[in-house]
């Protein structure tokens, strides 16, 4: 999963014509660290989909604009448009089912 900054984030979202997940986190969040581990598994299960992560502390204005209410957050984009988001990472199987339903 590639870490991206604000400039890269805007470019990726605006120019991406594929399916992608954007994981938003903070470095000191314990739940974020657990969710990240789950997402590293998902990245292996969905190799055709791009995965990025961004530290919310690096883009607070955009986080407000996008109305990101908490972290961890996982946003799903198709053709540069947000289609869905997830704030609850209950289990790896639950996350897998949510992602699989979006991608297929």
C-alpha positions in Angstrom: 0.0 0.0 0.0 1.5 3.2 -1.1 1.6 6.3 1.2 0.6 9.4 -0.6 0.6 13.1 0.2 -2.0 15.8 -0.6 -0.6 16.6 -4.1 -0.5 12.9 -5.0 -3.9 12.3 -3.5 -5.5 15.0 -5.7 -3.8 13.7 -8.8 -4.7 10.1 -8.1 -8.3 10.7 -7.4 -8.8 13.1 -10.3 -6.9 11.2 -12.9 -7.6 7.6 -11.9 -9.8 5.7 -14.3 -9.7 2.4 -12.4 -11.0 1.1 -9.1 -9.1 2.1 -6.0 -9.2 2.1 -2.3 -8.0 5.0 -0.2 -7.2 4.2 3.4 -7.2 7.3 5.7 -5.6 7.0 9.1 -3.5 8.6 11.8 -0.2 7.1 12.8 -0.9 7.0 16.6 -4.3 5.4 16.2 -4.3 1.8 17.5 -7.5 0.9 15.6 -5.9 2.3 12.4 -2.9 0.0 12.9 -5.1 -3.0 13.2 -7.2 -2.0 10.1 -4.0 -1.5 8.2 -3.0 -5.1 8.9 -6.4 -6.2 7.6 -5.9 -4.1 4.5 -2.5 -5.6 3.7 -4.3 -9.0 3.5 -7.0 -7.5 1.2 -4.3 -6.0 -1.0 -3.0 -9.5 -1.7 -6.6 -10.8 -2.4 -7.4 -8.0 -4.8 -4.2 -7.5 -6.8 -6.0 -5.8 -9.7 -7.2 -2.9 -7.5 -4.9 0.0 -6.4 -4.6 0.6 -2.7 -3.3 3.9 -1.3 -3.1 5.3 2.2 -3.0 8.9 3.5 -2.4 10.4 6.9 -5.4 12.6 7.7 -3.1 15.0 9.6 -1.5 16.0 6.3 -4.8 17.2 4.6 -7.2 18.5 7.3 -9.0 20.8 4.9 -9.7 18.1 2.4 -10.8 15.8 5.2 -13.4 18.4 6.2 -14.5 18.9 2.6 -14.9 15.1 2.1 -16.7 14.9 5.5 -14.5 12.2 6.9 -15.9 11.8 10.3 -13.4 9.4 11.9 -10.4 7.2 11.3 -9.8 4.6 10.2 -11.7 5.3 7.0 -11.6 3.4 3.8 -12.9 5.1 0.7 -13.7 3.3 -2.5 -13.4 5.1 -5.9 -14.3 4.2 -9.4 -13.3 6.5 -12.2 -12.3 9.2 -9.7 -15.7 9.2 -8.0 -16.2 8.0 -4.5 -18.7 5.2 -4.5 -18.6 4.0 -0.9 -16.8 4.3 2.4 -16.3 2.2 5.5 -15.5 3.3 9.0 -16.0 0.0 10.8 -13.4 -2.8 10.5 -15.1 -5.6 12.4 -13.1 -8.5 11.0 -11.1 -9.5 8.0 -13.9 -11.7 6.5 -16.4 -8.8 6.9 -14.0 -6.4 5.1 -13.4 -9.0 2.4 -17.1 -9.3 1.7 -17.7 -5.6 1.6 -14.8 -5.1 -0.8 -15.7 -8.0 -3.0 -19.3 -6.7 -3.4 -17.9 -3.3 -4.5 -15.4 -4.7 -7.0 -17.5 -7.3 -8.7 
